[in-house]
Amino acid sequence: MREEGLPLRGTPVRPLPHRNRVWTSGRACAEPGCITRISIYNRSQYCWVHEPLHYYVARGRKKAPQAA
Ligand SMILES: [Zn+2]
């Protein structure tokens, strides 16, 4: 098959894509004023402090410290 005359011939040759998607290192938390760096393995744009989703383990109610 000849492909002459095609205005576009697919994607140009690119270097090999990254094997592992490594998130840009040195990202800062998206929270204004927060300078916490986010791990490259953390997909969130927030640091663990400002991450909207918190998966905390519910361990029952914390008992208020009783004055003993
Ligand atoms: Zn933060």
N, CA, C, O and the ligand as a Tripos MOL2 file, in Angstrom:
@<TRIPOS>MOLECULE
protein
  273   271    69     0     0
PROTEIN
NO_CHARGES

@<TRIPOS>ATOM
      1 N           0.8390   -1.1960    0.0000 N.3       1 MET1
      2 CA          0.0000    0.0000    0.0000 C.3       1 MET1
      3 C           0.8660    1.2350    0.0000 C.2       1 MET1
      4 O           1.8120    1.3650    0.7770 O.2       1 MET1
      5 N           0.5300    2.1030   -0.8590 N.am      2 ARG2
      6 CA          1.2950    3.3510   -0.9060 C.3       2 ARG2
      7 C           0.5430    4.4210   -0.1350 C.2       2 ARG2
      8 O          -0.6820    4.5190   -0.1980 O.2       2 ARG2
      9 N           1.2720    5.1790    0.5550 N.am      3 GLU3
     10 CA          0.6450    6.1980    1.3860 C.3       3 GLU3
     11 C           0.9940    7.5910    0.8920 C.2       3 GLU3
     12 O           0.9620    8.5700    1.6370 O.2       3 GLU3
     13 N           1.3120    7.6430   -0.3250 N.am      4 GLU4
     14 CA          1.6850    8.9640   -0.8410 C.3       4 GLU4
     15 C           0.4370    9.8340   -0.9650 C.2       4 GLU4
     16 O          -0.6580    9.3600   -1.2680 O.2       4 GLU4
     17 N           0.6400   11.0710   -0.7290 N.am      5 GLY5
     18 CA         -0.4640   11.9970   -0.8870 C.3       5 GLY5
     19 C          -1.2600   12.1890    0.3710 C.2       5 GLY5
     20 O          -2.1200   13.0680    0.4170 O.2       5 GLY5
     21 N          -1.0150   11.4120    1.3850 N.am      6 LEU6
     22 CA         -1.7560   11.6100    2.6210 C.3       6 LEU6
     23 C          -1.2370   12.8630    3.3150 C.2       6 LEU6
     24 O          -0.0330   13.0160    3.5170 O.2       6 LEU6
     25 N          -2.1240   13.7330    3.6670 N.am      7 PRO7
     26 CA         -1.6730   14.9650    4.3410 C.3       7 PRO7
     27 C          -1.0560   14.6540    5.6950 C.2       7 PRO7
     28 O          -0.0710   15.2770    6.0910 O.2       7 PRO7
     29 N          -1.6160   13.7250    6.3790 N.am      8 LEU8
     30 CA         -1.0780   13.3790    7.6880 C.3       8 LEU8
     31 C          -0.7950   11.8950    7.7080 C.2       8 LEU8
     32 O          -1.5850   11.0750    7.2400 O.2       8 LEU8
     33 N           0.3210   11.5880    8.2470 N.am      9 ARG9
     34 CA          0.6630   10.1730    8.3060 C.3       9 ARG9
     35 C           0.7930    9.7260    9.7430 C.2       9 ARG9
     36 O           1.8720    9.3310   10.1870 O.2       9 ARG9
     37 N          -0.2600    9.7860   10.4370 N.am     10 GLY10
     38 CA         -0.2150    9.2950   11.8130 C.3      10 GLY10
     39 C           0.6850   10.1440   12.6840 C.2      10 GLY10
     40 O           1.0120   11.2890   12.3710 O.2      10 GLY10
     41 N           1.0620    9.5470   13.7620 N.am     11 THR11
     42 CA          1.8790   10.2910   14.7080 C.3      11 THR11
     43 C           3.3240   10.2440   14.2610 C.2      11 THR11
     44 O           3.7970    9.2290   13.7510 O.2      11 THR11
     45 N           3.9870   11.3000   14.4470 N.am     12 PRO12
     46 CA          5.4120   11.3200   14.1190 C.3      12 PRO12
     47 C           6.1800   10.3880   15.0480 C.2      12 PRO12
     48 O           5.7110    9.9820   16.1110 O.2      12 PRO12
     49 N           7.3320   10.0880   14.6070 N.am     13 VAL13
     50 CA          8.1380    9.1810   15.4170 C.3      13 VAL13
     51 C           8.5180    9.8740   16.7140 C.2      13 VAL13
     52 O           9.0220   10.9970   16.7390 O.2      13 VAL13
     53 N           8.2540    9.1580   17.7720 N.am     14 ARG14
     54 CA          8.6030    9.7260   19.0720 C.3      14 ARG14
     55 C           9.5700    8.7980   19.7820 C.2      14 ARG14
     56 O           9.6800    7.6140   19.4650 O.2      14 ARG14
     57 N          10.2410    9.3510   20.7180 N.am     15 PRO15
     58 CA         11.0510    8.4690   21.5700 C.3      15 PRO15
     59 C          10.1340    7.5300   22.3310 C.2      15 PRO15
     60 O           8.9370    7.7810   22.4680 O.2      15 PRO15
     61 N          10.6960    6.4790   22.8060 N.am     16 LEU16
     62 CA          9.8910    5.5040   23.5200 C.3      16 LEU16
     63 C           9.2260    6.1590   24.7250 C.2      16 LEU16
     64 O           9.8310    6.9590   25.4380 O.2      16 LEU16
     65 N           7.9960    5.8050   24.9220 N.am     17 PRO17
     66 CA          7.3090    6.3680   26.0870 C.3      17 PRO17
     67 C           7.9220    5.8350   27.3750 C.2      17 PRO17
     68 O           8.6140    4.8170   27.4040 O.2      17 PRO17
     69 N           7.6370    6.5600   28.4070 N.am     18 HIS18
     70 CA          8.1790    6.1280   29.6830 C.3      18 HIS18
     71 C           7.5640    4.7960   30.0650 C.2      18 HIS18
     72 O           6.3650    4.5710   29.9010 O.2      18 HIS18
     73 N           8.3790    3.9550   30.5590 N.am     19 ARG19
     74 CA          7.8590    2.6700   30.9900 C.3      19 ARG19
     75 C           6.9100    2.8470   32.1630 C.2      19 ARG19
     76 O           5.7280    2.5080   32.1050 O.2      19 ARG19
     77 N           7.4600    3.3760   33.1920 N.am     20 ASN20
     78 CA          6.6340    3.5870   34.3740 C.3      20 ASN20
     79 C           6.2330    5.0500   34.4310 C.2      20 ASN20
     80 O           7.0380    5.9660   34.2640 O.2      20 ASN20
     81 N           5.0060    5.2060   34.6640 N.am     21 ARG21
     82 CA          4.5430    6.5790   34.7550 C.3      21 ARG21
     83 C           5.0200    7.1550   36.0620 C.2      21 ARG21
     84 O           4.4650    6.8830   37.1260 O.2      21 ARG21
     85 N           6.0270    7.9300   35.9640 N.am     22 VAL22
     86 CA          6.5430    8.5600   37.1710 C.3      22 VAL22
     87 C           6.0430    9.9810   37.2020 C.2      22 VAL22
     88 O           6.2760   10.7740   36.2900 O.2      22 VAL22
     89 N           5.3730   10.2680   38.2430 N.am     23 TRP23
     90 CA          4.8340   11.6080   38.3650 C.3      23 TRP23
     91 C           5.9580   12.5810   38.6320 C.2      23 TRP23
     92 O           6.9670   12.2790   39.2690 O.2      23 TRP23
     93 N           5.7320   13.7090   38.1310 N.am     24 THR24
     94 CA          6.7790   14.7180   38.2440 C.3      24 THR24
     95 C           7.2120   14.8630   39.6930 C.2      24 THR24
     96 O           6.3990   15.0620   40.5950 O.2      24 THR24
     97 N           8.4550   14.7620   39.8750 N.am     25 SER25
     98 CA          8.9530   14.8700   41.2380 C.3      25 SER25
     99 C           9.0220   16.3290   41.6450 C.2      25 SER25
    100 O           9.1620   17.2280   40.8150 O.2      25 SER25
    101 N           8.9220   16.5250   42.9000 N.am     26 GLY26
    102 CA          9.0430   17.8850   43.3930 C.3      26 GLY26
    103 C           7.7520   18.6650   43.2810 C.2      26 GLY26
    104 O           7.7530   19.8930   43.3560 O.2      26 GLY26
    105 N           6.6700   17.9690   43.1050 N.am     27 ARG27
    106 CA          5.3990   18.6890   43.0540 C.3      27 ARG27
    107 C           5.0530   19.1810   44.4450 C.2      27 ARG27
    108 O           5.3350   18.5440   45.4600 O.2      27 ARG27
    109 N           4.4460   20.3100   44.4370 N.am     28 ALA28
    110 CA          4.0230   20.8440   45.7260 C.3      28 ALA28
    111 C           2.5260   20.6360   45.8560 C.2      28 ALA28
    112 O           1.8090   20.4510   44.8730 O.2      28 ALA28
    113 N           2.0860   20.6730   47.0830 N.am     29 CYS29
    114 CA          0.6700   20.5020   47.3490 C.3      29 CYS29
    115 C          -0.1180   21.6270   46.6800 C.2      29 CYS29
    116 O           0.3490   22.7610   46.5780 O.2      29 CYS29
    117 N          -1.3120   21.2880   46.2330 N.am     30 ALA30
    118 CA         -2.1310   22.2730   45.5330 C.3      30 ALA30
    119 C          -2.7780   23.2500   46.5020 C.2      30 ALA30
    120 O          -3.3170   24.2860   46.1130 O.2      30 ALA30
    121 N          -2.7090   22.8940   47.7450 N.am     31 GLU31
    122 CA         -3.2860   23.8020   48.7320 C.3      31 GLU31
    123 C          -2.4410   25.0580   48.8040 C.2      31 GLU31
    124 O          -1.2280   24.9910   49.0050 O.2      31 GLU31
    125 N          -3.0860   26.2030   48.6400 N.am     32 PRO32
    126 CA         -2.3260   27.4600   48.7000 C.3      32 PRO32
    127 C          -1.6010   27.5940   50.0260 C.2      32 PRO32
    128 O          -2.1750   27.4280   51.1030 O.2      32 PRO32
    129 N          -0.3630   27.8890   49.9110 N.am     33 GLY33
    130 CA          0.3960   28.0980   51.1260 C.3      33 GLY33
    131 C           1.0590   26.8450   51.6300 C.2      33 GLY33
    132 O           1.9140   26.8900   52.5150 O.2      33 GLY33
    133 N           0.6640   25.7400   51.0700 N.am     34 CYS34
    134 CA          1.2580   24.4830   51.5220 C.3      34 CYS34
    135 C           2.4620   24.1850   50.6540 C.2      34 CYS34
    136 O           2.3640   24.1480   49.4280 O.2      34 CYS34
    137 N           3.5650   23.9810   51.2780 N.am     35 ILE35
    138 CA          4.7780   23.7320   50.5200 C.3      35 ILE35
    139 C           5.1960   22.2840   50.6290 C.2      35 ILE35
    140 O           6.3160   21.9020   50.2920 O.2      35 ILE35
    141 N           4.2630   21.4980   51.1080 N.am     36 THR36
    142 CA          4.5890   20.0960   51.2660 C.3      36 THR36
    143 C           4.8170   19.4620   49.9070 C.2      36 THR36
    144 O           4.0160   19.6150   48.9860 O.2      36 THR36
    145 N           5.8790   18.7770   49.8080 N.am     37 ARG37
    146 CA          6.1660   18.0970   48.5600 C.3      37 ARG37
    147 C           5.3910   16.7950   48.5230 C.2      37 ARG37
    148 O           5.2180   16.1090   49.5310 O.2      37 ARG37
    149 N           4.9440   16.4920   47.3560 N.am     38 ILE38
    150 CA          4.1480   15.2850   47.2080 C.3      38 ILE38
    151 C           5.0220   14.1860   46.6380 C.2      38 ILE38
    152 O           5.8420   14.4010   45.7450 O.2      38 ILE38
    153 N           4.8250   13.0480   47.1650 N.am     39 SER39
    154 CA          5.5860   11.9080   46.6850 C.3      39 SER39
    155 C           5.2610   11.6410   45.2290 C.2      39 SER39
    156 O           4.1510   11.8970   44.7620 O.2      39 SER39
    157 N           6.2390   11.1280   44.5340 N.am     40 ILE40
    158 CA          6.0120   10.8500   43.1250 C.3      40 ILE40
    159 C           5.0260    9.7170   42.9720 C.2      40 ILE40
    160 O           4.4670    9.5050   41.8960 O.2      40 ILE40
    161 N           4.8190    9.0050   44.0310 N.am     41 TYR41
    162 CA          3.8750    7.9010   43.9700 C.3      41 TYR41
    163 C           2.4830    8.3250   44.3930 C.2      41 TYR41
    164 O           1.5220    7.5600   44.3080 O.2      41 TYR41
    165 N           2.4040    9.5320   44.8400 N.am     42 ASN42
    166 CA          1.1040   10.0410   45.2450 C.3      42 ASN42
    167 C           0.4680   10.7220   44.0490 C.2      42 ASN42
    168 O           0.9730   11.7190   43.5340 O.2      42 ASN42
    169 N          -0.6280   10.1730   43.6290 N.am     43 ARG43
    170 CA         -1.2530   10.7290   42.4470 C.3      43 ARG43
    171 C          -2.0120   12.0040   42.7360 C.2      43 ARG43
    172 O          -2.2810   12.8070   41.8430 O.2      43 ARG43
    173 N          -2.3370   12.1670   43.9470 N.am     44 SER44
    174 CA         -3.1360   13.3290   44.2920 C.3      44 SER44
    175 C          -2.3410   14.6050   44.0950 C.2      44 SER44
    176 O          -1.1100   14.6110   44.1110 O.2      44 SER44
    177 N          -3.0600   15.6510   43.9150 N.am     45 GLN45
    178 CA         -2.3750   16.9300   43.7960 C.3      45 GLN45
    179 C          -2.2630   17.6030   45.1520 C.2      45 GLN45
    180 O          -1.7440   18.7110   45.2850 O.2      45 GLN45
    181 N          -2.7580   16.9090   46.1350 N.am     46 TYR46
    182 CA         -2.6330   17.4420   47.4830 C.3      46 TYR46
    183 C          -1.7350   16.5370   48.2910 C.2      46 TYR46
    184 O          -1.5670   15.3540   47.9950 O.2      46 TYR46
    185 N          -1.1840   17.1110   49.2840 N.am     47 CYS47
    186 CA         -0.3840   16.3020   50.1720 C.3      47 CYS47
    187 C          -1.3320   15.4920   51.0540 C.2      47 CYS47
    188 O          -2.5500   15.6660   51.0020 O.2      47 CYS47
    189 N          -0.7770   14.6400   51.8320 N.am     48 TRP48
    190 CA         -1.6320   13.7510   52.6290 C.3      48 TRP48
    191 C          -2.4320   14.5310   53.6550 C.2      48 TRP48
    192 O          -3.4340   14.0460   54.1790 O.2      48 TRP48
    193 N          -1.9860   15.7220   53.9310 N.am     49 VAL49
    194 CA         -2.7300   16.5180   54.9060 C.3      49 VAL49
    195 C          -3.9550   17.1340   54.2600 C.2      49 VAL49
    196 O          -5.0300   17.1810   54.8580 O.2      49 VAL49
    197 N          -3.7890   17.5960   53.0630 N.am     50 HIS50
    198 CA         -4.8740   18.3040   52.4080 C.3      50 HIS50
    199 C          -5.6420   17.4210   51.4400 C.2      50 HIS50
    200 O          -6.5450   17.8850   50.7440 O.2      50 HIS50
    201 N          -5.2970   16.2130   51.4030 N.am     51 GLU51
    202 CA         -6.0320   15.3010   50.5450 C.3      51 GLU51
    203 C          -7.4870   15.2550   50.9990 C.2      51 GLU51
    204 O          -7.7660   14.9820   52.1660 O.2      51 GLU51
    205 N          -8.4110   15.5210   50.0810 N.am     52 PRO52
    206 CA         -9.8290   15.5660   50.4610 C.3      52 PRO52
    207 C         -10.3130   14.2290   50.9970 C.2      52 PRO52
    208 O         -11.0970   14.1710   51.9440 O.2      52 PRO52
    209 N          -9.8440   13.1770   50.3880 N.am     53 LEU53
    210 CA        -10.3110   11.8660   50.8320 C.3      53 LEU53
    211 C          -9.4230   11.3670   51.9450 C.2      53 LEU53
    212 O          -8.2160   11.1930   51.7800 O.2      53 LEU53
    213 N         -10.0310   11.1460   53.0510 N.am     54 HIS54
    214 CA         -9.2750   10.6220   54.1770 C.3      54 HIS54
    215 C          -9.7870    9.2420   54.5190 C.2      54 HIS54
    216 O         -10.9600    9.0400   54.8340 O.2      54 HIS54
    217 N          -8.9060    8.3400   54.4480 N.am     55 TYR55
    218 CA         -9.3020    6.9860   54.8010 C.3      55 TYR55
    219 C          -8.7720    6.6770   56.1850 C.2      55 TYR55
    220 O          -7.7600    5.9980   56.3550 O.2      55 TYR55
    221 N          -9.4460    7.1670   57.1090 N.am     56 TYR56
    222 CA         -8.9880    6.8810   58.4550 C.3      56 TYR56
    223 C          -9.7190    5.6520   58.9680 C.2      56 TYR56
    224 O         -10.8630    5.3710   58.6110 O.2      56 TYR56
    225 N          -9.0410    4.9730   59.7750 N.am     57 VAL57
    226 CA         -9.6230    3.7440   60.2920 C.3      57 VAL57
    227 C         -10.5470    4.0750   61.4540 C.2      57 VAL57
    228 O         -10.1660    4.6960   62.4460 O.2      57 VAL57
    229 N         -11.7390    3.6400   61.2770 N.am     58 ALA58
    230 CA        -12.6800    3.8790   62.3670 C.3      58 ALA58
    231 C         -12.4590    2.8240   63.4370 C.2      58 ALA58
    232 O         -12.6650    1.6310   63.2130 O.2      58 ALA58
    233 N         -12.0580    3.2640   64.5370 N.am     59 ARG59
    234 CA        -11.8070    2.3130   65.6090 C.3      59 ARG59
    235 C         -12.7910    2.5200   66.7370 C.2      59 ARG59
    236 O         -12.4830    2.3280   67.9130 O.2      59 ARG59
    237 N         -13.9200    2.8960   66.3600 N.am     60 GLY60
    238 CA        -14.8720    3.1400   67.4380 C.3      60 GLY60
    239 C         -14.6910    4.5380   67.9960 C.2      60 GLY60
    240 O         -13.8180    5.3020   67.5830 O.2      60 GLY60
    241 N         -15.5010    4.8180   68.8940 N.am     61 ARG61
    242 CA        -15.4750    6.1540   69.4540 C.3      61 ARG61
    243 C         -14.3110    6.3320   70.3960 C.2      61 ARG61
    244 O         -13.9770    5.4710   71.2100 O.2      61 ARG61
    245 N         -13.7320    7.4600   70.2480 N.am     62 LYS62
    246 CA        -12.6720    7.7740   71.1900 C.3      62 LYS62
    247 C         -13.3190    8.2310   72.4810 C.2      62 LYS62
    248 O         -14.1600    9.1300   72.4980 O.2      62 LYS62
    249 N         -12.9330    7.6330   73.4850 N.am     63 LYS63
    250 CA        -13.4990    8.0500   74.7510 C.3      63 LYS63
    251 C         -12.8220    9.3190   75.2160 C.2      63 LYS63
    252 O         -11.6000    9.4650   75.2000 O.2      63 LYS63
    253 N         -13.6400   10.1780   75.6070 N.am     64 ALA64
    254 CA        -13.0680   11.4210   76.1230 C.3      64 ALA64
    255 C         -12.2680   11.0900   77.3740 C.2      64 ALA64
    256 O         -12.6790   10.2940   78.2180 O.2      64 ALA64
    257 N         -11.1550   11.7100   77.4550 N.am     65 PRO65
    258 CA        -10.3330   11.4510   78.6470 C.3      65 PRO65
    259 C         -11.1060   11.8060   79.9070 C.2      65 PRO65
    260 O         -11.5410   12.9410   80.1020 O.2      65 PRO65
    261 N         -11.2530   10.8410   80.7170 N.am     66 GLN66
    262 CA        -12.0200   11.0870   81.9250 C.3      66 GLN66
    263 C         -11.1100   11.6340   83.0040 C.2      66 GLN66
    264 O          -9.9870   11.1860   83.2360 O.2      66 GLN66
    265 N         -11.6560   12.5890   83.6120 N.am     67 ALA67
    266 CA        -10.8780   13.1790   84.6940 C.3      67 ALA67
    267 C         -10.8320   12.1940   85.8450 C.2      67 ALA67
    268 O         -11.8320   11.9590   86.5230 O.2      67 ALA67
    269 N          -9.6720   11.6310   86.0510 N.am     68 ALA68
    270 CA         -9.5870   10.6630   87.1230 C.3      68 ALA68
    271 C          -8.7310   11.2550   88.2380 C.2      68 ALA68
    272 O          -8.5170   10.6070   89.2630 O.2      68 ALA68
    273 ZN         -0.8580   20.3010   51.5650 Zn       69 ZN69
@<TRIPOS>BOND
     1     1     2 1
     2     2     3 1
     3     3     4 2
     4     3     5 am
     5     5     6 1
     6     6     7 1
     7     7     8 2
     8     7     9 am
     9     9    10 1
    10    10    11 1
    11    11    12 2
    12    11    13 am
    13    13    14 1
    14    14    15 1
    15    15    16 2
    16    15    17 am
    17    17    18 1
    18    18    19 1
    19    19    20 2
    20    19    21 am
    21    21    22 1
    22    22    23 1
    23    23    24 2
    24    23    25 am
    25    25    26 1
    26    26    27 1
    27    27    28 2
    28    27    29 am
    29    29    30 1
    30    30    31 1
    31    31    32 2
    32    31    33 am
    33    33    34 1
    34    34    35 1
    35    35    36 2
    36    35    37 am
    37    37    38 1
    38    38    39 1
    39    39    40 2
    40    39    41 am
    41    41    42 1
    42    42    43 1
    43    43    44 2
    44    43    45 am
    45    45    46 1
    46    46    47 1
    47    47    48 2
    48    47    49 am
    49    49    50 1
    50    50    51 1
    51    51    52 2
    52    51    53 am
    53    53    54 1
    54    54    55 1
    55    55    56 2
    56    55    57 am
    57    57    58 1
    58    58    59 1
    59    59    60 2
    60    59    61 am
    61    61    62 1
    62    62    63 1
    63    63    64 2
    64    63    65 am
    65    65    66 1
    66    66    67 1
    67    67    68 2
    68    67    69 am
    69    69    70 1
    70    70    71 1
    71    71    72 2
    72    71    73 am
    73    73    74 1
    74    74    75 1
    75    75    76 2
    76    75    77 am
    77    77    78 1
    78    78    79 1
    79    79    80 2
    80    79    81 am
    81    81    82 1
    82    82    83 1
    83    83    84 2
    84    83    85 am
    85    85    86 1
    86    86    87 1
    87    87    88 2
    88    87    89 am
    89    89    90 1
    90    90    91 1
    91    91    92 2
    92    91    93 am
    93    93    94 1
    94    94    95 1
    95    95    96 2
    96    95    97 am
    97    97    98 1
    98    98    99 1
    99    99   100 2
   100    99   101 am
   101   101   102 1
   102   102   103 1
   103   103   104 2
   104   103   105 am
   105   105   106 1
   106   106   107 1
   107   107   108 2
   108   107   109 am
   109   109   110 1
   110   110   111 1
   111   111   112 2
   112   111   113 am
   113   113   114 1
   114   114   115 1
   115   115   116 2
   116   115   117 am
   117   117   118 1
   118   118   119 1
   119   119   120 2
   120   119   121 am
   121   121   122 1
   122   122   123 1
   123   123   124 2
   124   123   125 am
   125   125   126 1
   126   126   127 1
   127   127   128 2
   128   127   129 am
   129   129   130 1
   130   130   131 1
   131   131   132 2
   132   131   133 am
   133   133   134 1
   134   134   135 1
   135   135   136 2
   136   135   137 am
   137   137   138 1
   138   138   139 1
   139   139   140 2
   140   139   141 am
   141   141   142 1
   142   142   143 1
   143   143   144 2
   144   143   145 am
   145   145   146 1
   146   146   147 1
   147   147   148 2
   148   147   149 am
   149   149   150 1
   150   150   151 1
   151   151   152 2
   152   151   153 am
   153   153   154 1
   154   154   155 1
   155   155   156 2
   156   155   157 am
   157   157   158 1
   158   158   159 1
   159   159   160 2
   160   159   161 am
   161   161   162 1
   162   162   163 1
   163   163   164 2
   164   163   165 am
   165   165   166 1
   166   166   167 1
   167   167   168 2
   168   167   169 am
   169   169   170 1
   170   170   171 1
   171   171   172 2
   172   171   173 am
   173   173   174 1
   174   174   175 1
   175   175   176 2
   176   175   177 am
   177   177   178 1
   178   178   179 1
   179   179   180 2
   180   179   181 am
   181   181   182 1
   182   182   183 1
   183   183   184 2
   184   183   185 am
   185   185   186 1
   186   186   187 1
   187   187   188 2
   188   187   189 am
   189   189   190 1
   190   190   191 1
   191   191   192 2
   192   191   193 am
   193   193   194 1
   194   194   195 1
   195   195   196 2
   196   195   197 am
   197   197   198 1
   198   198   199 1
   199   199   200 2
   200   199   201 am
   201   201   202 1
   202   202   203 1
   203   203   204 2
   204   203   205 am
   205   205   206 1
   206   206   207 1
   207   207   208 2
   208   207   209 am
   209   209   210 1
   210   210   211 1
   211   211   212 2
   212   211   213 am
   213   213   214 1
   214   214   215 1
   215   215   216 2
   216   215   217 am
   217   217   218 1
   218   218   219 1
   219   219   220 2
   220   219   221 am
   221   221   222 1
   222   222   223 1
   223   223   224 2
   224   223   225 am
   225   225   226 1
   226   226   227 1
   227   227   228 2
   228   227   229 am
   229   229   230 1
   230   230   231 1
   231   231   232 2
   232   231   233 am
   233   233   234 1
   234   234   235 1
   235   235   236 2
   236   235   237 am
   237   237   238 1
   238   238   239 1
   239   239   240 2
   240   239   241 am
   241   241   242 1
   242   242   243 1
   243   243   244 2
   244   243   245 am
   245   245   246 1
   246   246   247 1
   247   247   248 2
   248   247   249 am
   249   249   250 1
   250   250   251 1
   251   251   252 2
   252   251   253 am
   253   253   254 1
   254   254   255 1
   255   255   256 2
   256   255   257 am
   257   257   258 1
   258   258   259 1
   259   259   260 2
   260   259   261 am
   261   261   262 1
   262   262   263 1
   263   263   264 2
   264   263   265 am
   265   265   266 1
   266   266   267 1
   267   267   268 2
   268   267   269 am
   269   269   270 1
   270   270   271 1
   271   271   272 2
@<TRIPOS>SUBSTRUCTURE
     1 MET1         2 RESIDUE 1 A MET
     2 ARG2         6 RESIDUE 1 A ARG
     3 GLU3        10 RESIDUE 1 A GLU
     4 GLU4        14 RESIDUE 1 A GLU
     5 GLY5        18 RESIDUE 1 A GLY
     6 LEU6        22 RESIDUE 1 A LEU
     7 PRO7        26 RESIDUE 1 A PRO
     8 LEU8        30 RESIDUE 1 A LEU
     9 ARG9        34 RESIDUE 1 A ARG
    10 GLY10       38 RESIDUE 1 A GLY
    11 THR11       42 RESIDUE 1 A THR
    12 PRO12       46 RESIDUE 1 A PRO
    13 VAL13       50 RESIDUE 1 A VAL
    14 ARG14       54 RESIDUE 1 A ARG
    15 PRO15       58 RESIDUE 1 A PRO
    16 LEU16       62 RESIDUE 1 A LEU
    17 PRO17       66 RESIDUE 1 A PRO
    18 HIS18       70 RESIDUE 1 A HIS
    19 ARG19       74 RESIDUE 1 A ARG
    20 ASN20       78 RESIDUE 1 A ASN
    21 ARG21       82 RESIDUE 1 A ARG
    22 VAL22       86 RESIDUE 1 A VAL
    23 TRP23       90 RESIDUE 1 A TRP
    24 THR24       94 RESIDUE 1 A THR
    25 SER25       98 RESIDUE 1 A SER
    26 GLY26      102 RESIDUE 1 A GLY
    27 ARG27      106 RESIDUE 1 A ARG
    28 ALA28      110 RESIDUE 1 A ALA
    29 CYS29      114 RESIDUE 1 A CYS
    30 ALA30      118 RESIDUE 1 A ALA
    31 GLU31      122 RESIDUE 1 A GLU
    32 PRO32      126 RESIDUE 1 A PRO
    33 GLY33      130 RESIDUE 1 A GLY
    34 CYS34      134 RESIDUE 1 A CYS
    35 ILE35      138 RESIDUE 1 A ILE
    36 THR36      142 RESIDUE 1 A THR
    37 ARG37      146 RESIDUE 1 A ARG
    38 ILE38      150 RESIDUE 1 A ILE
    39 SER39      154 RESIDUE 1 A SER
    40 ILE40      158 RESIDUE 1 A ILE
    41 TYR41      162 RESIDUE 1 A TYR
    42 ASN42      166 RESIDUE 1 A ASN
    43 ARG43      170 RESIDUE 1 A ARG
    44 SER44      174 RESIDUE 1 A SER
    45 GLN45      178 RESIDUE 1 A GLN
    46 TYR46      182 RESIDUE 1 A TYR
    47 CYS47      186 RESIDUE 1 A CYS
    48 TRP48      190 RESIDUE 1 A TRP
    49 VAL49      194 RESIDUE 1 A VAL
    50 HIS50      198 RESIDUE 1 A HIS
    51 GLU51      202 RESIDUE 1 A GLU
    52 PRO52      206 RESIDUE 1 A PRO
    53 LEU53      210 RESIDUE 1 A LEU
    54 HIS54      214 RESIDUE 1 A HIS
    55 TYR55      218 RESIDUE 1 A TYR
    56 TYR56      222 RESIDUE 1 A TYR
    57 VAL57      226 RESIDUE 1 A VAL
    58 ALA58      230 RESIDUE 1 A ALA
    59 ARG59      234 RESIDUE 1 A ARG
    60 GLY60      238 RESIDUE 1 A GLY
    61 ARG61      242 RESIDUE 1 A ARG
    62 LYS62      246 RESIDUE 1 A LYS
    63 LYS63      250 RESIDUE 1 A LYS
    64 ALA64      254 RESIDUE 1 A ALA
    65 PRO65      258 RESIDUE 1 A PRO
    66 GLN66      262 RESIDUE 1 A GLN
    67 ALA67      266 RESIDUE 1 A ALA
    68 ALA68      270 RESIDUE 1 A ALA
    69 ZN69       273 GROUP 0 **** ****
